Amino acid sequence: MNYRLKILPQNKTIKVREDEILADKIQEAGINLSVYCNKRGICGKCFVKIAEGKLPTLEEREIFLLENKGLSKDYRLACLYRIKSNLSIEIPEESVIQDAFILKTGIKLPIALEPSIKKYYLQLKKPEISDPYSLSELFRSYFQDKNLVIPFNLLKESLNIVEQSKFNVTAVVYNDDEILNIEQKNTLDKNFGIAIDLGTTTVVVELVDLNSGESIDITTAANSQMEYGSDVISRISYACTNPKNLDKLKESILETINLMIKQMLDKNNVNSSYVYEVVVAANTSMNHLLLGMPVKSLAVAPFSSVFTCLSPLPLADLGFKINSCGKVYIAPNIKSFVGGDISAGLIASDLANTKGNYLFIDLGTNGEIVLKTKDEFVVTSTAAGPAFEGMNISCGTLASPGAIYKAEYENRLALFTIGHKRATGVCGTGLIDLLAIFLDTGKISEKGKINDKTKKIPLNGSIYINQKDVREMQLAVGAIKTGIRMILKEFHLSKEKLDGIYIAGAFGNYLNIKNSMKIGLLPQIDEDKVIFIGNSSLAGAKALLLSKPAREKIDSLVRRMRYFSLASHPLFQKYFIEALEFHMY
Amino acid sequence: MNYRLKILPQNKTIKVREDEILADKIQEAGINLSVYCNKRGICGKCFVKIAEGKLPTLEEREIFLLENKGLSKDYRLACLYRIKSNLSIEIPEESVIQDAFILKTGIKLPIALEPSIKKYYLQLKKPEISDPYSLSELFRSYFQDKNLVIPFNLLKESLNIVEQSKFNVTAVVYNDDEILNIEQKNTLDKNFGIAIDLGTTTVVVELVDLNSGESIDITTAANSQMEYGSDVISRISYACTNPKNLDKLKESILETINLMIKQMLDKNNVNSSYVYEVVVAANTSMNHLLLGMPVKSLAVAPFSSVFTCLSPLPLADLGFKINSCGKVYIAPNIKSFVGGDISAGLIASDLANTKGNYLFIDLGTNGEIVLKTKDEFVVTSTAAGPAFEGMNISCGTLASPGAIYKAEYENRLALFTIGHKRATGVCGTGLIDLLAIFLDTGKISEKGKINDKTKKIPLNGSIYINQKDVREMQLAVGAIKTGIRMILKEFHLSKEKLDGIYIAGAFGNYLNIKNSMKIGLLPQIDEDKVIFIGNSSLAGAKALLLSKPAREKIDSLVRRMRYFSLASHPLFQKYFIEALEFHMY
């Protein structure tokens, strides 16, 4: 039998058939109905008002969920409702999936709020003597999933929990197929996750509410592995000298992150037992070092890694201080030197779904350059060194309060510090401005020579730049320039055909585009085409924390991307030597 | 394009189309082609000789596998072969799945030899600088499975293993989707598993070769938990008196099993590192106690258990002394008092696929009775107590050498002992014979009274039966009789309509059918319809170890079966009191 289904407020009318499930038809009509529990009648998020049409008797679960939401008796769960008549329904706003937005600066990208960690409040039936079903059956039947995984140790403990809270418990479910934990009573409103951008130099940790998708707090700290080497190469070689060193590096960064987590949770009055997942976006070396994975193969040609994609890890494999039943998701690496920070960044930039020719450049200690055209989706990596992050520079500093982040020259040199504090040093963007200015004013030659015989340019008080600093910057800029020029050449794309360049990384909006082009860091294109997307690694980690579909996207992205190896290319040496001069291109 | 495919020696000719995969067509022709690796071109088990037709260039993997098997160059892997011409092929015997047989006594049931643990010898490619793929990618691409799970700790260790054995390794794969371990060099010929029948009174451990399906050794021991109580009820109450007692019971049985495993492996020169799976079939209480699962809910009404089906456990959750990367599979319980011993037994008897009306009776400490008709598949359980196993009987003993297992009477009493040894006591089958004889000779009344005023019947030397022993047997026999009568009545089946009764349990062939009917243990039906299937719990465990399809069967069986509760039935008391007399029925 055919019926007519009218949907308000969207004002759509579609044909439906007898016994079809209302939720399916609403989705087919293009409405993003919230089916959090995969249409199992548990979450109560797909209630719709039956304005006209048959009102079947409420199921036991529906009664409880209706009462809980304070809805009138003409509401029904669309996932349990079988169509038996013409219908006119009204969908309340709460029953439509709300998007979360993952970037605070730059592009604001909506993502479907569907975290891997979901909570369900269950009112379990007590077993009876005529049918003494087991606790595992009880859970599985509630979720209508005969294959639902219930870990052994959880089963051991859950009998007590269920009995103590009189069969009313909250189940924490992972990826719709595994119960991670059983909490007493109703704890639906307490569901948090942590996104981490683990950089070689800095670590950023963000606390996120998985119910709303909102960021609760963000905190930044220096990567404590710095004491074992400022760049990944020196840390890898440290790890290789003694098996215990790998553990030291691991413990060091874990300790830092756990302290950051603890302080952030305390500050925001969030109990760590309500945090069930950590998502980490990090470059390949850093995620190997975080996990204590052997790094010796990263140290020698062909520079292969131990893993690219990892299955989500049980928390026991790692020492994060969240709920011990939790999970850790590591954003997949693309290749040895193209890590999860880049794959996450690409998710945040949504480059895979953007039409046109684009470059995505991450200006970190390791520079990664992605080229996306109609036919190609290819990535290369180039060792820029830590100069952009103010490391190995005499008066260099991270982009923290007091850092000279910007310089201008009109008759005299004007220096600007972060937070208008007293200058403490120069950070990457400041160095780029200064190089451009000194090139213009002739204090530095195109070959990078400081013309003054002191080989030192004073800036402010005791802060200066010397010849060694300029050389460090030449290597950093040259590495990026080589990568951009070679990837464009290899795939036959002139810079004029670029529709845009995304700039990721800590530089953010501080980077002066004109100056970057002047010293040859970026190719000369229309300035409007250069788009800063901020810390896309963190934004991507947050997207992966909040949205299962983002995880599916990243998997297909990693499979699709090709790697273009600079180091093994016969023209590499030639391009690199050319790139060491501060030329526009 | 259509072609013709002729298959020898089966002498079948079928139509095929261009580009179809040869392996698929051979299977469609009804030939049980061996596709161990799920047609991924790794195992080399589906070689066929191309007698007529196109011979495509050998793939790199094929060359290696051909050489390994010493086959000529006109053999091809059927799973890699795309049809491009008319074909005539010859299938060697080795390329057809060989059945394994799971029962040594009674019914011999063929099962497809497809263990959950599979081994593959891999010749991995070394990464190159132009494409420095990771180790995880390397494995996943070899298995053509992007989602293959590689545990974190294995990844950590496998780099060394792979390098040390020069990229030639053996992968141990579980359920086709998880790499459990990486072994150096080629260890394909060493692949073992262990099947365990864990009974309340006795434990039987069997070592099985997963390549051939053959049993290597079987060993039996008393359940060491006996010291904490001879039946499950007393052990459960012991476990409930102190949380540490549950651990004691667990440790006790683990220690016994591990000792049995060690002795058996040593005796047969099998290294425990080549054993990757243990399958346990046990009643619900025993598998809860083995796993250290709380048993308090089993002690009080409604007698519900913590679990019925468990996901396969990583070995770390349990302390079996096999390879530490291994798995433990627990045969699923059906209901609280109908355990994995019964579900395994039903797999071994193949009752689900047998047409007709059948009873399946397990005569253990706990008696389980399954009724299978066209419409019903229902199970009940009844507490028989340990008398059938010779426990709680003055001169009772297990069915071990020296046990009086059989008695006959012609003018005088003749007693038979196992192994013709000097009599040490009476076991269950002996007791049944003696009761029948003493009923006939009037030494015992139908109400179970010993007529002699000494209330003691001497048998042999110091061995005797007394009034208490007869009472114990009355309770045991009465429990089974009540179960059989009530289940037949509830589902409206007269005993005349039974096509057979399967008798499982330790009794084996020793049980005298006529005598069993005389005392009322079994209903009076044609004696030929009573079929002994021996230790079907162990046979089922072996089937589950050797055959993934058996695991799928057992899952659907457990879902399909209904539970018939005797204890809550209003007629239970009446039937039980009636059943306490030694009447035929």
Boltz contact constraints between the chains, C-beta under 6 A:
constraints:
  - contact:
      token1: [A, 127]
      token2: [B, 302]
      max_distance: 6.0
  - contact:
      token1: [A, 127]
      token2: [B, 304]
      max_distance: 6.0
  - contact:
      token1: [A, 128]
      token2: [B, 302]
      max_distance: 6.0
  - contact:
      token1: [A, 129]
      token2: [B, 301]
      max_distance: 6.0
  - contact:
      token1: [A, 129]
      token2: [B, 302]
      max_distance: 6.0
  - contact:
      token1: [A, 129]
      token2: [B, 568]
      max_distance: 6.0
  - contact:
      token1: [A, 130]
      token2: [B, 565]
      max_distance: 6.0
  - contact:
      token1: [A, 130]
      token2: [B, 568]
      max_distance: 6.0
  - contact:
      token1: [A, 132]
      token2: [B, 302]
      max_distance: 6.0
  - contact:
      token1: [A, 132]
      token2: [B, 303]
      max_distance: 6.0
  - contact:
      token1: [A, 132]
      token2: [B, 304]
      max_distance: 6.0
  - contact:
      token1: [A, 132]
      token2: [B, 336]
      max_distance: 6.0
  - contact:
      token1: [A, 134]
      token2: [B, 304]
      max_distance: 6.0
  - contact:
      token1: [A, 134]
      token2: [B, 305]
      max_distance: 6.0
  - contact:
      token1: [A, 134]
      token2: [B, 307]
      max_distance: 6.0
  - contact:
      token1: [A, 134]
      token2: [B, 308]
      max_distance: 6.0
  - contact:
      token1: [A, 135]
      token2: [B, 306]
      max_distance: 6.0
  - contact:
      token1: [A, 136]
      token2: [B, 307]
      max_distance: 6.0
  - contact:
      token1: [A, 136]
      token2: [B, 308]
      max_distance: 6.0
  - contact:
      token1: [A, 137]
      token2: [B, 308]
      max_distance: 6.0
  - contact:
      token1: [A, 149]
      token2: [B, 311]
      max_distance: 6.0
  - contact:
      token1: [A, 152]
      token2: [B, 313]
      max_distance: 6.0
  - contact:
      token1: [A, 152]
      token2: [B, 317]
      max_distance: 6.0
  - contact:
      token1: [A, 155]
      token2: [B, 306]
      max_distance: 6.0
  - contact:
      token1: [A, 155]
      token2: [B, 307]
      max_distance: 6.0
  - contact:
      token1: [A, 156]
      token2: [B, 293]
      max_distance: 6.0
  - contact:
      token1: [A, 159]
      token2: [B, 294]
      max_distance: 6.0
  - contact:
      token1: [A, 159]
      token2: [B, 306]
      max_distance: 6.0
  - contact:
      token1: [A, 293]
      token2: [B, 156]
      max_distance: 6.0
  - contact:
      token1: [A, 294]
      token2: [B, 159]
      max_distance: 6.0
  - contact:
      token1: [A, 301]
      token2: [B, 129]
      max_distance: 6.0
  - contact:
      token1: [A, 302]
      token2: [B, 127]
      max_distance: 6.0
  - contact:
      token1: [A, 302]
      token2: [B, 128]
      max_distance: 6.0
  - contact:
      token1: [A, 302]
      token2: [B, 129]
      max_distance: 6.0
  - contact:
      token1: [A, 302]
      token2: [B, 132]
      max_distance: 6.0
  - contact:
      token1: [A, 303]
      token2: [B, 132]
      max_distance: 6.0
  - contact:
      token1: [A, 304]
      token2: [B, 127]
      max_distance: 6.0
  - contact:
      token1: [A, 304]
      token2: [B, 132]
      max_distance: 6.0
  - contact:
      token1: [A, 304]
      token2: [B, 134]
      max_distance: 6.0
  - contact:
      token1: [A, 305]
      token2: [B, 134]
      max_distance: 6.0
  - contact:
      token1: [A, 306]
      token2: [B, 135]
      max_distance: 6.0
  - contact:
      token1: [A, 306]
      token2: [B, 155]
      max_distance: 6.0
  - contact:
      token1: [A, 306]
      token2: [B, 159]
      max_distance: 6.0
  - contact:
      token1: [A, 307]
      token2: [B, 134]
      max_distance: 6.0
  - contact:
      token1: [A, 307]
      token2: [B, 136]
      max_distance: 6.0
  - contact:
      token1: [A, 307]
      token2: [B, 155]
      max_distance: 6.0
  - contact:
      token1: [A, 308]
      token2: [B, 134]
      max_distance: 6.0
  - contact:
      token1: [A, 308]
      token2: [B, 136]
      max_distance: 6.0
  - contact:
      token1: [A, 308]
      token2: [B, 137]
      max_distance: 6.0
  - contact:
      token1: [A, 311]
      token2: [B, 149]
      max_distance: 6.0
  - contact:
      token1: [A, 313]
      token2: [B, 152]
      max_distance: 6.0
  - contact:
      token1: [A, 317]
      token2: [B, 152]
      max_distance: 6.0
  - contact:
      token1: [A, 336]
      token2: [B, 132]
      max_distance: 6.0
  - contact:
      token1: [A, 565]
      token2: [B, 130]
      max_distance: 6.0
  - contact:
      token1: [A, 568]
      token2: [B, 129]
      max_distance: 6.0
  - contact:
      token1: [A, 568]
      token2: [B, 130]
      max_distance: 6.0
